[in-house]
Amino acid sequence: MEKQGFSNEFMRARLFSPGPTPTPLRSQLSALVASPYHRSQEFSEAFQQCRTGLHTFFGAKEAPLLLNCSGTGGMEACVQNLTAAGDEVLVIRAGRFGDRWARMAQAYACKVNILDVPWGKAVTIEAILSALEKSPKTKAVFLQSTETSTGVYQAVEHLAPKIKHLHPDLLIIVDAISSFIAHELKMEEWQIDCVVAASQKALNVAPGLAFVALSELARRNISTRPKFYFDFKHERQEQQQGFAAWTPSSPLIYALQENLKLLCALGPQQLSKHHQILATAMQKGVHALGLALFPKDSPTHALSVVSLPEHCDGNLLLAHFEKKYRASFAQGQEQLKGKVIRIAHMGMTDPMDLLASMAILEFGLKDFGWDFTLGTGISAMMSSLASDA
Ligand SMILES: *Cc1c(COP(=O)(O)O)cnc(C)c1O
């Protein structure tokens, strides 16, 4: 049968999900080596280079611990190591990932107070301080810097110092898994005690590594709760000698080592600026199409969560993008299912990837009957990128 239109057989698969993100060919090739002996000097060097490279982006006194697990495993390790059963903790629940902190802390028998923030909003310092005033025995506060389900950035640089001013002994534990690198992070300066990041977001490495940086206060507060595989004290001892406590995933370490060369050469400031420029261009493109971003407060620079037209079923649209344009965007989660589309622009996203994501968005919306002139979003996006060039 003769086909209408262009052939999408030639179309490259494109990944715009907020984790996993595309992995550069160079780092894929670095991962293609025979497994090294994990206690060899050679492997230790790669491992240490990863810790040192990552250290650049945490703004912490000590280099982070590298753990073999996805981001959620890193989060769980924090709950396990930094709380004890019966501890009172405060969880900021501004979306699906905030809920994950809450369920984890409950699973570890903490007394969990939840501060619910409407989806699309950022938590306020007043709300946090008033929750802490009601529960003066609170040992730790858990939150996300970027809540990936809503696309909101919660300004930990303002929140953390204000919390610490009144509650210096309380631990502030931040899931920066999707913010990492997209937003600058200065743990020591902002008085954050623990930050989790992961390989499959802005580091453009396959899923499977989590990174946890600890402040001195956090290190002094490692709990005596039973633990084995994720034991921060043991890991820290080993990693300071240049080795992981258990056999690390060497392909991921080599891929990370490769990507960090470029990321470190650019540095945290330039990379956060890059992400800000991409996020702004995406926001302008989306608005030019007559669509709105879902976040009501401070949209993150790591991804854009776009509200879809009322008549448009997001799940069908996403399936259409996959089938016709070979593009993977992320769907809305829970209450946002079918209502939004989440477009990542984190890590090594280049401006041409960004334009491709907009072109595909426009094609798909047109296919679904949204009324606008093709190229409107692209044009706004290009102007924005050009003005920042
Ligand atoms: C991706 C992500 C996670 C981690 O999820 P995993 O699938 O376990 O890697 C956790 N928190 C946030 C905010 C995320 O964006």
The ligand as an SDF file (V2000), in Angstrom:
LIG
                    3D

 15 15  0  0  0  0  0  0  0  0999 V2000
   13.5190   10.2940   38.9780 C   0  0  0  0  0  0  0  0  0  0  0  0
   13.2610   10.7360   40.3610 C   0  0  0  0  0  0  0  0  0  0  0  0
   13.4660    9.8860   41.4550 C   0  0  0  0  0  0  0  0  0  0  0  0
   14.0980    8.5260   41.3700 C   0  0  0  0  0  0  0  0  0  0  0  0
   13.4390    7.5620   40.7710 O   0  0  0  0  0  0  0  0  0  0  0  0
   14.1760    6.1950   40.3770 P   0  0  0  0  0  0  0  0  0  0  0  0
   13.2460    5.6740   39.3590 O   0  0  0  0  0  0  0  0  0  0  0  0
   14.2510    5.3660   41.5760 O   0  0  0  0  0  0  0  0  0  0  0  0
   15.5330    6.5630   39.8720 O   0  0  0  0  0  0  0  0  0  0  0  0
   13.2640   10.3750   42.7220 C   0  0  0  0  0  0  0  0  0  0  0  0
   12.8770   11.6400   42.9240 N   0  0  0  0  0  0  0  0  0  0  0  0
   12.6790   12.4880   41.9060 C   0  0  0  0  0  0  0  0  0  0  0  0
   12.2770   13.8900   42.2090 C   0  0  0  0  0  0  0  0  0  0  0  0
   12.8580   12.0650   40.5930 C   0  0  0  0  0  0  0  0  0  0  0  0
   12.6730   12.9230   39.5770 O   0  0  0  0  0  0  0  0  0  0  0  0
  1  2  1  0
  2  3  1  0
  2 14  2  0
  3  4  1  0
  3 10  2  0
  4  5  1  0
  5  6  1  0
  6  7  2  0
  6  8  1  0
  6  9  1  0
 10 11  1  0
 11 12  2  0
 12 13  1  0
 12 14  1  0
 14 15  1  0
M  END
$$$$
